Amino acid sequence: MSFEVPSLPRTWRPLGPRLAAAVFGVVLVGAFAWLWFQFEPQTKASVKGLEKATVVFFILLGLALLNALARSRVVAHADGLTVVNGYRTRRLAWTEVGTVRFPQGAPWPYLDLGDGERISLLGIHASDGARAATAIRELRAVVDAHRPG
C-alpha cells in the first residue's frame, strides 16, 4: 500500500510529549512557588542565598530537560532529513538516510543507517497513537521518494 508523499518541507513533532512538557513545567514552577508562599515568615528568613540558588538551579534544570523533550522533531527538506533529539541536531543528506523502523512496542521509531548506526526519531512518539502511525507512513513515503536509484 503506497502513501501520498507530503510536500516538503514537512515537520513531524510529538504532541503528547510536548503537552506533557508544558504541563509538567507549569506544575514544577507552580509547586515550588506555592510551597514558598506557604512557608512561615521565619522559615523564609532562615533560607540562605545559596539554598535559594540551589532550588532555582534544579527548577531551571528540570525546565531545560522538559524543553529538550518538547523541541524534538524530524524535518524532511528537499535536500535531506534533519533530526532534532533534545539539544542535538543531526542533518542527513538523502544518500545517508537508511530505513525507517518502528518496532512493535517501541516508544519511538529509529533510522537505521545501514552501517550499524541508528538514530532515534524522538519527533515521532508512539504515545500519539494514530498521529504517530500517519507520521511514520508519511516519513517512509518521503524517504522512499528520495531513495537514490
HUHUBEL-V197998 format. One record per residue. N is the residue number from 1. RES is the residue in one letter. SS is DSSP state (2 for helix, 1 for strand, 0 for the rest). PHI is phi in whole degrees, 0 to 359 (none if undefined). PSI is psi as a letter, one per 40 degrees, with the letter a starting at -180 (* if undefined). Layout:
n	res	ss	phi	psi
N	RES	SS	PHI	PSI
N	RES	SS	PHI	PSI
This chain:
n	res	ss	phi	psi
1	M	0	none	h
2	S	0	266	i
3	F	0	233	i
4	E	0	297	h
5	V	0	284	h
6	P	0	290	i
7	S	0	289	i
8	L	0	253	i
9	P	0	287	i
10	R	1	228	h
11	T	1	243	h
12	W	1	245	h
13	R	1	229	i
14	P	0	282	h
15	L	2	281	d
16	G	2	304	d
17	P	2	298	d
18	R	2	292	d
19	L	2	296	d
20	A	2	299	d
21	A	2	298	d
22	A	2	295	d
23	V	2	296	d
24	F	2	293	d
25	G	2	296	d
26	V	2	296	d
27	V	2	297	d
28	L	2	300	d
29	V	2	293	d
30	G	2	297	d
31	A	2	296	d
32	F	2	291	d
33	A	2	294	d
34	W	2	299	d
35	L	2	299	d
36	W	2	299	d
37	F	2	287	e
38	Q	2	276	e
39	F	0	294	i
40	E	0	291	i
41	P	2	304	d
42	Q	2	291	d
43	T	2	291	d
44	K	2	300	d
45	A	2	293	d
46	S	2	277	e
47	V	0	279	h
48	K	0	279	i
49	G	2	300	d
50	L	2	295	d
51	E	2	294	d
52	K	2	297	d
53	A	2	297	d
54	T	2	296	d
55	V	2	296	d
56	V	2	298	d
57	F	2	302	d
58	F	2	291	d
59	I	2	295	d
60	L	2	296	d
61	L	2	297	d
62	G	2	299	d
63	L	2	294	d
64	A	2	295	d
65	L	2	293	d
66	L	2	295	d
67	N	2	296	d
68	A	2	300	d
69	L	2	296	d
70	A	2	287	d
71	R	0	271	e
72	S	0	296	i
73	R	1	195	i
74	V	1	234	h
75	V	1	234	h
76	A	1	261	h
77	H	1	245	i
78	A	0	299	d
79	D	0	260	e
80	G	1	161	a
81	L	1	239	h
82	T	1	245	h
83	V	1	244	h
84	V	1	248	h
85	N	1	242	h
86	G	0	67	b
87	Y	0	258	e
88	R	1	255	h
89	T	1	243	h
90	R	1	233	h
91	R	1	252	h
92	L	1	236	h
93	A	1	286	i
94	W	0	300	d
95	T	0	291	d
96	E	0	272	e
97	V	0	285	h
98	G	0	262	b
99	T	1	260	h
100	V	1	274	h
101	R	1	238	i
102	F	0	220	g
103	P	0	299	i
104	Q	0	305	h
105	G	0	86	e
106	A	0	286	i
107	P	0	287	d
108	W	1	205	i
109	P	1	282	i
110	Y	1	219	i
111	L	1	256	h
112	D	1	269	h
113	L	0	277	e
114	G	0	89	e
115	D	0	255	f
116	G	0	91	e
117	E	0	269	h
118	R	1	235	i
119	I	1	238	h
120	S	1	293	i
121	L	1	249	g
122	L	1	291	e
123	G	1	285	e
124	I	1	234	h
125	H	1	238	h
126	A	2	302	d
127	S	2	297	e
128	D	2	278	e
129	G	0	60	b
130	A	2	298	d
131	R	2	298	d
132	A	2	293	d
133	A	2	298	d
134	T	2	295	d
135	A	2	299	d
136	I	2	295	d
137	R	2	300	d
138	E	2	296	d
139	L	2	298	d
140	R	2	298	d
141	A	2	296	d
142	V	2	295	d
143	V	2	299	d
144	D	2	298	d
145	A	2	293	d
146	H	0	254	e
147	R	0	292	h
148	P	0	299	i
149	G	0	90	*
